[in-house]
């Protein structure tokens, strides 16, 4: 799967409200910053153990 936002291979496939979107880690973090209220991101973050210290 290709990243939805750039030409790189997607590292993560997210399924939000039935819509499957592949994203690379860079864009995943960007989207997470915008959508950090979404419940599914909390679950996904736990799963991936992403380092968010910035
Ligand atoms: Zn990307």
mmCIF file of the protein (N, C-alpha, C, O) and its ligand, coordinates in Angstrom:
data_MODEL
# 
_entry.id   MODEL 
# 
loop_
_entity.id 
_entity.type 
_entity.pdbx_number_of_molecules 
1 polymer     1 
2 non-polymer 1 
# 
_entity_poly.entity_id                      1 
_entity_poly.type                           'polypeptide(L)' 
_entity_poly.nstd_linkage                   no 
_entity_poly.nstd_monomer                   no 
_entity_poly.pdbx_seq_one_letter_code       
;(UNK)(UNK)(UNK)(UNK)(UNK)(UNK)(UNK)(UNK)(UNK)(UNK)(UNK)(UNK)(UNK)(UNK)(UNK)(UNK)
(UNK)(UNK)(UNK)(UNK)(UNK)(UNK)(UNK)(UNK)(UNK)(UNK)(UNK)(UNK)(UNK)(UNK)(UNK)(UNK)
(UNK)(UNK)(UNK)(UNK)(UNK)(UNK)(UNK)(UNK)(UNK)(UNK)(UNK)(UNK)(UNK)(UNK)(UNK)(UNK)
(UNK)(UNK)(UNK)(UNK)(UNK)(UNK)
;
_entity_poly.pdbx_seq_one_letter_code_can   XXXXXXXXXXXXXXXXXXXXXXXXXXXXXXXXXXXXXXXXXXXXXXXXXXXXXX 
_entity_poly.pdbx_strand_id                 A 
# 
loop_
_entity_poly_seq.entity_id 
_entity_poly_seq.num 
_entity_poly_seq.mon_id 
_entity_poly_seq.hetero 
1 1  UNK n 
1 2  UNK n 
1 3  UNK n 
1 4  UNK n 
1 5  UNK n 
1 6  UNK n 
1 7  UNK n 
1 8  UNK n 
1 9  UNK n 
1 10 UNK n 
1 11 UNK n 
1 12 UNK n 
1 13 UNK n 
1 14 UNK n 
1 15 UNK n 
1 16 UNK n 
1 17 UNK n 
1 18 UNK n 
1 19 UNK n 
1 20 UNK n 
1 21 UNK n 
1 22 UNK n 
1 23 UNK n 
1 24 UNK n 
1 25 UNK n 
1 26 UNK n 
1 27 UNK n 
1 28 UNK n 
1 29 UNK n 
1 30 UNK n 
1 31 UNK n 
1 32 UNK n 
1 33 UNK n 
1 34 UNK n 
1 35 UNK n 
1 36 UNK n 
1 37 UNK n 
1 38 UNK n 
1 39 UNK n 
1 40 UNK n 
1 41 UNK n 
1 42 UNK n 
1 43 UNK n 
1 44 UNK n 
1 45 UNK n 
1 46 UNK n 
1 47 UNK n 
1 48 UNK n 
1 49 UNK n 
1 50 UNK n 
1 51 UNK n 
1 52 UNK n 
1 53 UNK n 
1 54 UNK n 
# 
loop_
_struct_asym.id 
_struct_asym.entity_id 
A 1 
B 2 
# 
loop_
_chem_comp.id 
_chem_comp.type 
_chem_comp.mon_nstd_flag 
UNK 'L-peptide linking' . 
ZN  non-polymer         . 
# 
_pdbx_entity_nonpoly.entity_id   2 
_pdbx_entity_nonpoly.name        ? 
_pdbx_entity_nonpoly.comp_id     ZN 
# 
_pdbx_nonpoly_scheme.asym_id         B 
_pdbx_nonpoly_scheme.entity_id       2 
_pdbx_nonpoly_scheme.mon_id          ZN 
_pdbx_nonpoly_scheme.ndb_seq_num     1 
_pdbx_nonpoly_scheme.pdb_seq_num     101 
_pdbx_nonpoly_scheme.auth_seq_num    101 
_pdbx_nonpoly_scheme.pdb_mon_id      ZN 
_pdbx_nonpoly_scheme.auth_mon_id     ZN 
_pdbx_nonpoly_scheme.pdb_strand_id   A 
_pdbx_nonpoly_scheme.pdb_ins_code    . 
# 
loop_
_atom_site.group_PDB 
_atom_site.id 
_atom_site.type_symbol 
_atom_site.label_atom_id 
_atom_site.label_alt_id 
_atom_site.label_comp_id 
_atom_site.label_asym_id 
_atom_site.label_entity_id 
_atom_site.label_seq_id 
_atom_site.pdbx_PDB_ins_code 
_atom_site.Cartn_x 
_atom_site.Cartn_y 
_atom_site.Cartn_z 
_atom_site.occupancy 
_atom_site.B_iso_or_equiv 
_atom_site.pdbx_formal_charge 
_atom_site.auth_seq_id 
_atom_site.auth_comp_id 
_atom_site.auth_asym_id 
_atom_site.auth_atom_id 
_atom_site.pdbx_PDB_model_num 
ATOM   1   N  N  . UNK A 1 1  ? 0.834   -1.204 0.000  1.00 0.00 ? 1   UNK A N  1 
ATOM   2   C  CA . UNK A 1 1  ? 0.000   0.000  0.000  1.00 0.00 ? 1   UNK A CA 1 
ATOM   3   C  C  . UNK A 1 1  ? 0.867   1.251  0.000  1.00 0.00 ? 1   UNK A C  1 
ATOM   4   O  O  . UNK A 1 1  ? 1.903   1.300  0.662  1.00 0.00 ? 1   UNK A O  1 
ATOM   5   N  N  . UNK A 1 2  ? 0.449   2.228  -0.723 1.00 0.00 ? 2   UNK A N  1 
ATOM   6   C  CA . UNK A 1 2  ? 1.208   3.474  -0.815 1.00 0.00 ? 2   UNK A CA 1 
ATOM   7   C  C  . UNK A 1 2  ? 0.638   4.512  0.132  1.00 0.00 ? 2   UNK A C  1 
ATOM   8   O  O  . UNK A 1 2  ? -0.559  4.529  0.417  1.00 0.00 ? 2   UNK A O  1 
ATOM   9   N  N  . UNK A 1 3  ? 1.516   5.373  0.612  1.00 0.00 ? 3   UNK A N  1 
ATOM   10  C  CA . UNK A 1 3  ? 1.061   6.451  1.485  1.00 0.00 ? 3   UNK A CA 1 
ATOM   11  C  C  . UNK A 1 3  ? 0.041   7.312  0.741  1.00 0.00 ? 3   UNK A C  1 
ATOM   12  O  O  . UNK A 1 3  ? 0.186   7.601  -0.446 1.00 0.00 ? 3   UNK A O  1 
ATOM   13  N  N  . UNK A 1 4  ? -0.981  7.704  1.473  1.00 0.00 ? 4   UNK A N  1 
ATOM   14  C  CA . UNK A 1 4  ? -2.051  8.515  0.903  1.00 0.00 ? 4   UNK A CA 1 
ATOM   15  C  C  . UNK A 1 4  ? -1.568  9.932  0.581  1.00 0.00 ? 4   UNK A C  1 
ATOM   16  O  O  . UNK A 1 4  ? -2.175  10.631 -0.231 1.00 0.00 ? 4   UNK A O  1 
ATOM   17  N  N  . UNK A 1 5  ? -0.484  10.346 1.215  1.00 0.00 ? 5   UNK A N  1 
ATOM   18  C  CA . UNK A 1 5  ? -0.053  11.737 1.126  1.00 0.00 ? 5   UNK A CA 1 
ATOM   19  C  C  . UNK A 1 5  ? 1.229   11.943 0.332  1.00 0.00 ? 5   UNK A C  1 
ATOM   20  O  O  . UNK A 1 5  ? 1.550   13.066 -0.059 1.00 0.00 ? 5   UNK A O  1 
ATOM   21  N  N  . UNK A 1 6  ? 1.969   10.848 0.090  1.00 0.00 ? 6   UNK A N  1 
ATOM   22  C  CA . UNK A 1 6  ? 3.204   10.985 -0.678 1.00 0.00 ? 6   UNK A CA 1 
ATOM   23  C  C  . UNK A 1 6  ? 3.447   9.677  -1.423 1.00 0.00 ? 6   UNK A C  1 
ATOM   24  O  O  . UNK A 1 6  ? 2.596   8.788  -1.412 1.00 0.00 ? 6   UNK A O  1 
ATOM   25  N  N  . UNK A 1 7  ? 4.607   9.555  -2.070 1.00 0.00 ? 7   UNK A N  1 
ATOM   26  C  CA . UNK A 1 7  ? 4.873   8.409  -2.929 1.00 0.00 ? 7   UNK A CA 1 
ATOM   27  C  C  . UNK A 1 7  ? 5.565   7.259  -2.209 1.00 0.00 ? 7   UNK A C  1 
ATOM   28  O  O  . UNK A 1 7  ? 5.865   6.231  -2.817 1.00 0.00 ? 7   UNK A O  1 
ATOM   29  N  N  . UNK A 1 8  ? 5.817   7.432  -0.921 1.00 0.00 ? 8   UNK A N  1 
ATOM   30  C  CA . UNK A 1 8  ? 6.492   6.369  -0.184 1.00 0.00 ? 8   UNK A CA 1 
ATOM   31  C  C  . UNK A 1 8  ? 5.548   5.210  0.113  1.00 0.00 ? 8   UNK A C  1 
ATOM   32  O  O  . UNK A 1 8  ? 4.326   5.350  0.067  1.00 0.00 ? 8   UNK A O  1 
ATOM   33  N  N  . UNK A 1 9  ? 6.141   4.074  0.415  1.00 0.00 ? 9   UNK A N  1 
ATOM   34  C  CA . UNK A 1 9  ? 5.329   2.947  0.857  1.00 0.00 ? 9   UNK A CA 1 
ATOM   35  C  C  . UNK A 1 9  ? 4.723   3.258  2.209  1.00 0.00 ? 9   UNK A C  1 
ATOM   36  O  O  . UNK A 1 9  ? 5.365   3.862  3.068  1.00 0.00 ? 9   UNK A O  1 
ATOM   37  N  N  . UNK A 1 10 ? 3.491   2.844  2.388  1.00 0.00 ? 10  UNK A N  1 
ATOM   38  C  CA . UNK A 1 10 ? 2.830   3.095  3.660  1.00 0.00 ? 10  UNK A CA 1 
ATOM   39  C  C  . UNK A 1 10 ? 3.377   2.164  4.733  1.00 0.00 ? 10  UNK A C  1 
ATOM   40  O  O  . UNK A 1 10 ? 3.549   0.968  4.497  1.00 0.00 ? 10  UNK A O  1 
ATOM   41  N  N  . UNK A 1 11 ? 3.645   2.705  5.889  1.00 0.00 ? 11  UNK A N  1 
ATOM   42  C  CA . UNK A 1 11 ? 4.078   1.900  7.033  1.00 0.00 ? 11  UNK A CA 1 
ATOM   43  C  C  . UNK A 1 11 ? 2.888   1.454  7.860  1.00 0.00 ? 11  UNK A C  1 
ATOM   44  O  O  . UNK A 1 11 ? 2.946   0.457  8.579  1.00 0.00 ? 11  UNK A O  1 
ATOM   45  N  N  . UNK A 1 12 ? 1.815   2.207  7.743  1.00 0.00 ? 12  UNK A N  1 
ATOM   46  C  CA . UNK A 1 12 ? 0.662   1.970  8.596  1.00 0.00 ? 12  UNK A CA 1 
ATOM   47  C  C  . UNK A 1 12 ? -0.613  2.061  7.760  1.00 0.00 ? 12  UNK A C  1 
ATOM   48  O  O  . UNK A 1 12 ? -0.773  2.975  6.951  1.00 0.00 ? 12  UNK A O  1 
ATOM   49  N  N  . UNK A 1 13 ? -1.506  1.114  7.962  1.00 0.00 ? 13  UNK A N  1 
ATOM   50  C  CA . UNK A 1 13 ? -2.818  1.193  7.335  1.00 0.00 ? 13  UNK A CA 1 
ATOM   51  C  C  . UNK A 1 13 ? -3.837  1.451  8.419  1.00 0.00 ? 13  UNK A C  1 
ATOM   52  O  O  . UNK A 1 13 ? -3.989  0.654  9.345  1.00 0.00 ? 13  UNK A O  1 
ATOM   53  N  N  . UNK A 1 14 ? -4.526  2.551  8.304  1.00 0.00 ? 14  UNK A N  1 
ATOM   54  C  CA . UNK A 1 14 ? -5.523  2.889  9.308  1.00 0.00 ? 14  UNK A CA 1 
ATOM   55  C  C  . UNK A 1 14 ? -6.921  2.737  8.720  1.00 0.00 ? 14  UNK A C  1 
ATOM   56  O  O  . UNK A 1 14 ? -7.136  2.971  7.531  1.00 0.00 ? 14  UNK A O  1 
ATOM   57  N  N  . UNK A 1 15 ? -7.845  2.350  9.552  1.00 0.00 ? 15  UNK A N  1 
ATOM   58  C  CA . UNK A 1 15 ? -9.223  2.151  9.133  1.00 0.00 ? 15  UNK A CA 1 
ATOM   59  C  C  . UNK A 1 15 ? -10.099 3.039  9.997  1.00 0.00 ? 15  UNK A C  1 
ATOM   60  O  O  . UNK A 1 15 ? -10.370 2.726  11.156 1.00 0.00 ? 15  UNK A O  1 
ATOM   61  N  N  . UNK A 1 16 ? -10.533 4.135  9.430  1.00 0.00 ? 16  UNK A N  1 
ATOM   62  C  CA . UNK A 1 16 ? -11.335 5.088  10.185 1.00 0.00 ? 16  UNK A CA 1 
ATOM   63  C  C  . UNK A 1 16 ? -12.697 5.231  9.533  1.00 0.00 ? 16  UNK A C  1 
ATOM   64  O  O  . UNK A 1 16 ? -12.805 5.658  8.383  1.00 0.00 ? 16  UNK A O  1 
ATOM   65  N  N  . UNK A 1 17 ? -13.733 4.873  10.271 1.00 0.00 ? 17  UNK A N  1 
ATOM   66  C  CA . UNK A 1 17 ? -15.093 4.964  9.753  1.00 0.00 ? 17  UNK A CA 1 
ATOM   67  C  C  . UNK A 1 17 ? -15.239 4.221  8.427  1.00 0.00 ? 17  UNK A C  1 
ATOM   68  O  O  . UNK A 1 17 ? -15.921 4.690  7.516  1.00 0.00 ? 17  UNK A O  1 
ATOM   69  N  N  . UNK A 1 18 ? -14.600 3.072  8.329  1.00 0.00 ? 18  UNK A N  1 
ATOM   70  C  CA . UNK A 1 18 ? -14.752 2.244  7.145  1.00 0.00 ? 18  UNK A CA 1 
ATOM   71  C  C  . UNK A 1 18 ? -13.864 2.632  5.989  1.00 0.00 ? 18  UNK A C  1 
ATOM   72  O  O  . UNK A 1 18 ? -13.882 1.980  4.945  1.00 0.00 ? 18  UNK A O  1 
ATOM   73  N  N  . UNK A 1 19 ? -13.087 3.685  6.156  1.00 0.00 ? 19  UNK A N  1 
ATOM   74  C  CA . UNK A 1 19 ? -12.204 4.124  5.084  1.00 0.00 ? 19  UNK A CA 1 
ATOM   75  C  C  . UNK A 1 19 ? -10.783 3.683  5.396  1.00 0.00 ? 19  UNK A C  1 
ATOM   76  O  O  . UNK A 1 19 ? -10.221 4.051  6.428  1.00 0.00 ? 19  UNK A O  1 
ATOM   77  N  N  . UNK A 1 20 ? -10.207 2.895  4.499  1.00 0.00 ? 20  UNK A N  1 
ATOM   78  C  CA . UNK A 1 20 ? -8.840  2.430  4.723  1.00 0.00 ? 20  UNK A CA 1 
ATOM   79  C  C  . UNK A 1 20 ? -7.860  3.355  4.045  1.00 0.00 ? 20  UNK A C  1 
ATOM   80  O  O  . UNK A 1 20 ? -7.970  3.644  2.854  1.00 0.00 ? 20  UNK A O  1 
ATOM   81  N  N  . UNK A 1 21 ? -6.901  3.814  4.825  1.00 0.00 ? 21  UNK A N  1 
ATOM   82  C  CA . UNK A 1 21 ? -5.907  4.744  4.304  1.00 0.00 ? 21  UNK A CA 1 
ATOM   83  C  C  . UNK A 1 21 ? -4.524  4.289  4.726  1.00 0.00 ? 21  UNK A C  1 
ATOM   84  O  O  . UNK A 1 21 ? -4.282  4.008  5.900  1.00 0.00 ? 21  UNK A O  1 
ATOM   85  N  N  . UNK A 1 22 ? -3.622  4.217  3.765  1.00 0.00 ? 22  UNK A N  1 
ATOM   86  C  CA . UNK A 1 22 ? -2.243  3.882  4.092  1.00 0.00 ? 22  UNK A CA 1 
ATOM   87  C  C  . UNK A 1 22 ? -1.438  5.160  4.258  1.00 0.00 ? 22  UNK A C  1 
ATOM   88  O  O  . UNK A 1 22 ? -1.569  6.098  3.472  1.00 0.00 ? 22  UNK A O  1 
ATOM   89  N  N  . UNK A 1 23 ? -0.611  5.184  5.280  1.00 0.00 ? 23  UNK A N  1 
ATOM   90  C  CA . UNK A 1 23 ? 0.220   6.366  5.497  1.00 0.00 ? 23  UNK A CA 1 
ATOM   91  C  C  . UNK A 1 23 ? 1.623   5.950  5.922  1.00 0.00 ? 23  UNK A C  1 
ATOM   92  O  O  . UNK A 1 23 ? 1.808   4.918  6.568  1.00 0.00 ? 23  UNK A O  1 
ATOM   93  N  N  . UNK A 1 24 ? 2.601   6.757  5.556  1.00 0.00 ? 24  UNK A N  1 
ATOM   94  C  CA . UNK A 1 24 ? 3.946   6.545  6.053  1.00 0.00 ? 24  UNK A CA 1 
ATOM   95  C  C  . UNK A 1 24 ? 4.025   7.112  7.468  1.00 0.00 ? 24  UNK A C  1 
ATOM   96  O  O  . UNK A 1 24 ? 3.113   7.806  7.917  1.00 0.00 ? 24  UNK A O  1 
ATOM   97  N  N  . UNK A 1 25 ? 5.103   6.818  8.155  1.00 0.00 ? 25  UNK A N  1 
ATOM   98  C  CA . UNK A 1 25 ? 5.190   7.263  9.550  1.00 0.00 ? 25  UNK A CA 1 
ATOM   99  C  C  . UNK A 1 25 ? 5.189   8.786  9.666  1.00 0.00 ? 25  UNK A C  1 
ATOM   100 O  O  . UNK A 1 25 ? 4.611   9.351  10.594 1.00 0.00 ? 25  UNK A O  1 
ATOM   101 N  N  . UNK A 1 26 ? 5.837   9.432  8.718  1.00 0.00 ? 26  UNK A N  1 
ATOM   102 C  CA . UNK A 1 26 ? 5.879   10.894 8.758  1.00 0.00 ? 26  UNK A CA 1 
ATOM   103 C  C  . UNK A 1 26 ? 4.480   11.488 8.685  1.00 0.00 ? 26  UNK A C  1 
ATOM   104 O  O  . UNK A 1 26 ? 4.112   12.357 9.475  1.00 0.00 ? 26  UNK A O  1 
ATOM   105 N  N  . UNK A 1 27 ? 3.718   11.005 7.728  1.00 0.00 ? 27  UNK A N  1 
ATOM   106 C  CA . UNK A 1 27 ? 2.385   11.559 7.557  1.00 0.00 ? 27  UNK A CA 1 
ATOM   107 C  C  . UNK A 1 27 ? 1.419   11.046 8.610  1.00 0.00 ? 27  UNK A C  1 
ATOM   108 O  O  . UNK A 1 27 ? 0.450   11.722 8.957  1.00 0.00 ? 27  UNK A O  1 
ATOM   109 N  N  . UNK A 1 28 ? 1.681   9.859  9.113  1.00 0.00 ? 28  UNK A N  1 
ATOM   110 C  CA . UNK A 1 28 ? 0.856   9.372  10.215 1.00 0.00 ? 28  UNK A CA 1 
ATOM   111 C  C  . UNK A 1 28 ? 0.972   10.318 11.411 1.00 0.00 ? 28  UNK A C  1 
ATOM   112 O  O  . UNK A 1 28 ? -0.024  10.656 12.051 1.00 0.00 ? 28  UNK A O  1 
ATOM   113 N  N  . UNK A 1 29 ? 2.179   10.730 11.691 1.00 0.00 ? 29  UNK A N  1 
ATOM   114 C  CA . UNK A 1 29 ? 2.386   11.637 12.828 1.00 0.00 ? 29  UNK A CA 1 
ATOM   115 C  C  . UNK A 1 29 ? 1.737   12.983 12.575 1.00 0.00 ? 29  UNK A C  1 
ATOM   116 O  O  . UNK A 1 29 ? 1.186   13.595 13.491 1.00 0.00 ? 29  UNK A O  1 
ATOM   117 N  N  . UNK A 1 30 ? 1.800   13.448 11.331 1.00 0.00 ? 30  UNK A N  1 
ATOM   118 C  CA . UNK A 1 30 ? 1.147   14.718 11.003 1.00 0.00 ? 30  UNK A CA 1 
ATOM   119 C  C  . UNK A 1 30 ? -0.358  14.626 11.209 1.00 0.00 ? 30  UNK A C  1 
ATOM   120 O  O  . UNK A 1 30 ? -0.989  15.507 11.792 1.00 0.00 ? 30  UNK A O  1 
ATOM   121 N  N  . UNK A 1 31 ? -0.901  13.537 10.714 1.00 0.00 ? 31  UNK A N  1 
ATOM   122 C  CA . UNK A 1 31 ? -2.349  13.359 10.852 1.00 0.00 ? 31  UNK A CA 1 
ATOM   123 C  C  . UNK A 1 31 ? -2.737  13.163 12.311 1.00 0.00 ? 31  UNK A C  1 
ATOM   124 O  O  . UNK A 1 31 ? -3.781  13.636 12.759 1.00 0.00 ? 31  UNK A O  1 
ATOM   125 N  N  . UNK A 1 32 ? -1.895  12.468 13.032 1.00 0.00 ? 32  UNK A N  1 
ATOM   126 C  CA . UNK A 1 32 ? -2.193  12.222 14.439 1.00 0.00 ? 32  UNK A CA 1 
ATOM   127 C  C  . UNK A 1 32 ? -2.239  13.539 15.200 1.00 0.00 ? 32  UNK A C  1 
ATOM   128 O  O  . UNK A 1 32 ? -3.040  13.701 16.121 1.00 0.00 ? 32  UNK A O  1 
ATOM   129 N  N  . UNK A 1 33 ? -1.392  14.467 14.822 1.00 0.00 ? 33  UNK A N  1 
ATOM   130 C  CA . UNK A 1 33 ? -1.381  15.768 15.481 1.00 0.00 ? 33  UNK A CA 1 
ATOM   131 C  C  . UNK A 1 33 ? -2.700  16.496 15.242 1.00 0.00 ? 33  UNK A C  1 
ATOM   132 O  O  . UNK A 1 33 ? -3.190  17.215 16.112 1.00 0.00 ? 33  UNK A O  1 
ATOM   133 N  N  . UNK A 1 34 ? -3.264  16.302 14.058 1.00 0.00 ? 34  UNK A N  1 
ATOM   134 C  CA . UNK A 1 34 ? -4.520  16.972 13.734 1.00 0.00 ? 34  UNK A CA 1 
ATOM   135 C  C  . UNK A 1 34 ? -5.721  16.241 14.315 1.00 0.00 ? 34  UNK A C  1 
ATOM   136 O  O  . UNK A 1 34 ? -6.738  16.851 14.647 1.00 0.00 ? 34  UNK A O  1 
ATOM   137 N  N  . UNK A 1 35 ? -5.588  14.939 14.432 1.00 0.00 ? 35  UNK A N  1 
ATOM   138 C  CA . UNK A 1 35 ? -6.739  14.109 14.815 1.00 0.00 ? 35  UNK A CA 1 
ATOM   139 C  C  . UNK A 1 35 ? -6.541  13.458 16.170 1.00 0.00 ? 35  UNK A C  1 
ATOM   140 O  O  . UNK A 1 35 ? -7.082  12.382 16.428 1.00 0.00 ? 35  UNK A O  1 
ATOM   141 N  N  . UNK A 1 36 ? -5.791  14.083 17.017 1.00 0.00 ? 36  UNK A N  1 
ATOM   142 C  CA . UNK A 1 36 ? -5.413  13.402 18.241 1.00 0.00 ? 36  UNK A CA 1 
ATOM   143 C  C  . UNK A 1 36 ? -6.591  13.155 19.182 1.00 0.00 ? 36  UNK A C  1 
ATOM   144 O  O  . UNK A 1 36 ? -6.444  12.457 20.185 1.00 0.00 ? 36  UNK A O  1 
ATOM   145 N  N  . UNK A 1 37 ? -7.729  13.707 18.875 1.00 0.00 ? 37  UNK A N  1 
ATOM   146 C  CA . UNK A 1 37 ? -8.909  13.442 19.699 1.00 0.00 ? 37  UNK A CA 1 
ATOM   147 C  C  . UNK A 1 37 ? -9.587  12.125 19.336 1.00 0.00 ? 37  UNK A C  1 
ATOM   148 O  O  . UNK A 1 37 ? -10.393 11.605 20.107 1.00 0.00 ? 37  UNK A O  1 
ATOM   149 N  N  . UNK A 1 38 ? -9.260  11.589 18.169 1.00 0.00 ? 38  UNK A N  1 
ATOM   150 C  CA . UNK A 1 38 ? -9.938  10.388 17.697 1.00 0.00 ? 38  UNK A CA 1 
ATOM   151 C  C  . UNK A 1 38 ? -9.545  9.169  18.532 1.00 0.00 ? 38  UNK A C  1 
ATOM   152 O  O  . UNK A 1 38 ? -8.371  8.946  18.826 1.00 0.00 ? 38  UNK A O  1 
ATOM   153 N  N  . UNK A 1 39 ? -10.548 8.398  18.899 1.00 0.00 ? 39  UNK A N  1 
ATOM   154 C  CA . UNK A 1 39 ? -10.315 7.237  19.756 1.00 0.00 ? 39  UNK A CA 1 
ATOM   155 C  C  . UNK A 1 39 ? -9.420  6.197  19.090 1.00 0.00 ? 39  UNK A C  1 
ATOM   156 O  O  . UNK A 1 39 ? -8.554  5.604  19.732 1.00 0.00 ? 39  UNK A O  1 
ATOM   157 N  N  . UNK A 1 40 ? -9.640  5.986  17.805 1.00 0.00 ? 40  UNK A N  1 
ATOM   158 C  CA . UNK A 1 40 ? -8.882  4.929  17.118 1.00 0.00 ? 40  UNK A CA 1 
ATOM   159 C  C  . UNK A 1 40 ? -7.394  5.233  17.108 1.00 0.00 ? 40  UNK A C  1 
ATOM   160 O  O  . UNK A 1 40 ? -6.573  4.319  17.024 1.00 0.00 ? 40  UNK A O  1 
ATOM   161 N  N  . UNK A 1 41 ? -7.044  6.493  17.191 1.00 0.00 ? 41  UNK A N  1 
ATOM   162 C  CA . UNK A 1 41 ? -5.628  6.819  17.205 1.00 0.00 ? 41  UNK A CA 1 
ATOM   163 C  C  . UNK A 1 41 ? -4.978  6.400  18.518 1.00 0.00 ? 41  UNK A C  1 
ATOM   164 O  O  . UNK A 1 41 ? -3.812  6.004  18.549 1.00 0.00 ? 41  UNK A O  1 
ATOM   165 N  N  . UNK A 1 42 ? -5.735  6.490  19.586 1.00 0.00 ? 42  UNK A N  1 
ATOM   166 C  CA . UNK A 1 42 ? -5.199  6.057  20.872 1.00 0.00 ? 42  UNK A CA 1 
ATOM   167 C  C  . UNK A 1 42 ? -4.861  4.577  20.830 1.00 0.00 ? 42  UNK A C  1 
ATOM   168 O  O  . UNK A 1 42 ? -3.797  4.151  21.280 1.00 0.00 ? 42  UNK A O  1 
ATOM   169 N  N  . UNK A 1 43 ? -5.784  3.806  20.283 1.00 0.00 ? 43  UNK A N  1 
ATOM   170 C  CA . UNK A 1 43 ? -5.555  2.367  20.181 1.00 0.00 ? 43  UNK A CA 1 
ATOM   171 C  C  . UNK A 1 43 ? -4.365  2.077  19.282 1.00 0.00 ? 43  UNK A C  1 
ATOM   172 O  O  . UNK A 1 43 ? -3.502  1.261  19.607 1.00 0.00 ? 43  UNK A O  1 
ATOM   173 N  N  . UNK A 1 44 ? -4.336  2.755  18.159 1.00 0.00 ? 44  UNK A N  1 
ATOM   174 C  CA . UNK A 1 44 ? -3.278  2.524  17.185 1.00 0.00 ? 44  UNK A CA 1 
ATOM   175 C  C  . UNK A 1 44 ? -1.925  2.916  17.778 1.00 0.00 ? 44  UNK A C  1 
ATOM   176 O  O  . UNK A 1 44 ? -0.924  2.225  17.591 1.00 0.00 ? 44  UNK A O  1 
ATOM   177 N  N  . UNK A 1 45 ? -1.917  4.007  18.474 1.00 0.00 ? 45  UNK A N  1 
ATOM   178 C  CA . UNK A 1 45 ? -0.671  4.468  19.071 1.00 0.00 ? 45  UNK A CA 1 
ATOM   179 C  C  . UNK A 1 45 ? -0.140  3.452  20.080 1.00 0.00 ? 45  UNK A C  1 
ATOM   180 O  O  . UNK A 1 45 ? 1.061   3.189  20.141 1.00 0.00 ? 45  UNK A O  1 
ATOM   181 N  N  . UNK A 1 46 ? -1.047  2.892  20.862 1.00 0.00 ? 46  UNK A N  1 
ATOM   182 C  CA . UNK A 1 46 ? -0.637  1.877  21.821 1.00 0.00 ? 46  UNK A CA 1 
ATOM   183 C  C  . UNK A 1 46 ? -0.040  0.679  21.096 1.00 0.00 ? 46  UNK A C  1 
ATOM   184 O  O  . UNK A 1 46 ? 0.970   0.114  21.515 1.00 0.00 ? 46  UNK A O  1 
ATOM   185 N  N  . UNK A 1 47 ? -0.684  0.311  20.010 1.00 0.00 ? 47  UNK A N  1 
ATOM   186 C  CA . UNK A 1 47 ? -0.239  -0.845 19.247 1.00 0.00 ? 47  UNK A CA 1 
ATOM   187 C  C  . UNK A 1 47 ? 1.157   -0.640 18.668 1.00 0.00 ? 47  UNK A C  1 
ATOM   188 O  O  . UNK A 1 47 ? 2.006   -1.530 18.716 1.00 0.00 ? 47  UNK A O  1 
ATOM   189 N  N  . UNK A 1 48 ? 1.367   0.528  18.134 1.00 0.00 ? 48  UNK A N  1 
ATOM   190 C  CA . UNK A 1 48 ? 2.610   0.790  17.427 1.00 0.00 ? 48  UNK A CA 1 
ATOM   191 C  C  . UNK A 1 48 ? 3.718   1.279  18.345 1.00 0.00 ? 48  UNK A C  1 
ATOM   192 O  O  . UNK A 1 48 ? 4.889   1.288  17.967 1.00 0.00 ? 48  UNK A O  1 
ATOM   193 N  N  . UNK A 1 49 ? 3.348   1.681  19.540 1.00 0.00 ? 49  UNK A N  1 
ATOM   194 C  CA . UNK A 1 49 ? 4.325   2.186  20.496 1.00 0.00 ? 49  UNK A CA 1 
ATOM   195 C  C  . UNK A 1 49 ? 5.166   3.296  19.877 1.00 0.00 ? 49  UNK A C  1 
ATOM   196 O  O  . UNK A 1 49 ? 6.396   3.248  19.892 1.00 0.00 ? 49  UNK A O  1 
ATOM   197 N  N  . UNK A 1 50 ? 4.490   4.276  19.343 1.00 0.00 ? 50  UNK A N  1 
ATOM   198 C  CA . UNK A 1 50 ? 5.161   5.385  18.682 1.00 0.00 ? 50  UNK A CA 1 
ATOM   199 C  C  . UNK A 1 50 ? 5.703   6.381  19.707 1.00 0.00 ? 50  UNK A C  1 
ATOM   200 O  O  . UNK A 1 50 ? 5.032   6.749  20.671 1.00 0.00 ? 50  UNK A O  1 
ATOM   201 N  N  . UNK A 1 51 ? 6.900   6.784  19.468 1.00 0.00 ? 51  UNK A N  1 
ATOM   202 C  CA . UNK A 1 51 ? 7.543   7.745  20.354 1.00 0.00 ? 51  UNK A CA 1 
ATOM   203 C  C  . UNK A 1 51 ? 7.061   9.155  20.018 1.00 0.00 ? 51  UNK A C  1 
ATOM   204 O  O  . UNK A 1 51 ? 7.350   9.673  18.939 1.00 0.00 ? 51  UNK A O  1 
ATOM   205 N  N  . UNK A 1 52 ? 6.342   9.759  20.923 1.00 0.00 ? 52  UNK A N  1 
ATOM   206 C  CA . UNK A 1 52 ? 5.775   11.073 20.649 1.00 0.00 ? 52  UNK A CA 1 
ATOM   207 C  C  . UNK A 1 52 ? 6.472   12.181 21.417 1.00 0.00 ? 52  UNK A C  1 
ATOM   208 O  O  . UNK A 1 52 ? 5.953   13.294 21.497 1.00 0.00 ? 52  UNK A O  1 
ATOM   209 N  N  . UNK A 1 53 ? 7.615   11.904 21.970 1.00 0.00 ? 53  UNK A N  1 
ATOM   210 C  CA . UNK A 1 53 ? 8.307   12.949 22.726 1.00 0.00 ? 53  UNK A CA 1 
ATOM   211 C  C  . UNK A 1 53 ? 8.891   13.984 21.788 1.00 0.00 ? 53  UNK A C  1 
ATOM   212 O  O  . UNK A 1 53 ? 9.931   13.751 21.172 1.00 0.00 ? 53  UNK A O  1 
ATOM   213 N  N  . UNK A 1 54 ? 8.235   15.115 21.676 1.00 0.00 ? 54  UNK A N  1 
ATOM   214 C  CA . UNK A 1 54 ? 8.757   16.190 20.839 1.00 0.00 ? 54  UNK A CA 1 
ATOM   215 C  C  . UNK A 1 54 ? 8.471   17.515 21.496 1.00 0.00 ? 54  UNK A C  1 
ATOM   216 O  O  . UNK A 1 54 ? 8.828   18.562 20.956 1.00 0.00 ? 54  UNK A O  1 
HETATM 217 ZN ZN . ZN  B 2 .  ? 3.630   10.000 3.395  1.00 0.00 ? 101 ZN  A ZN 1 
# 
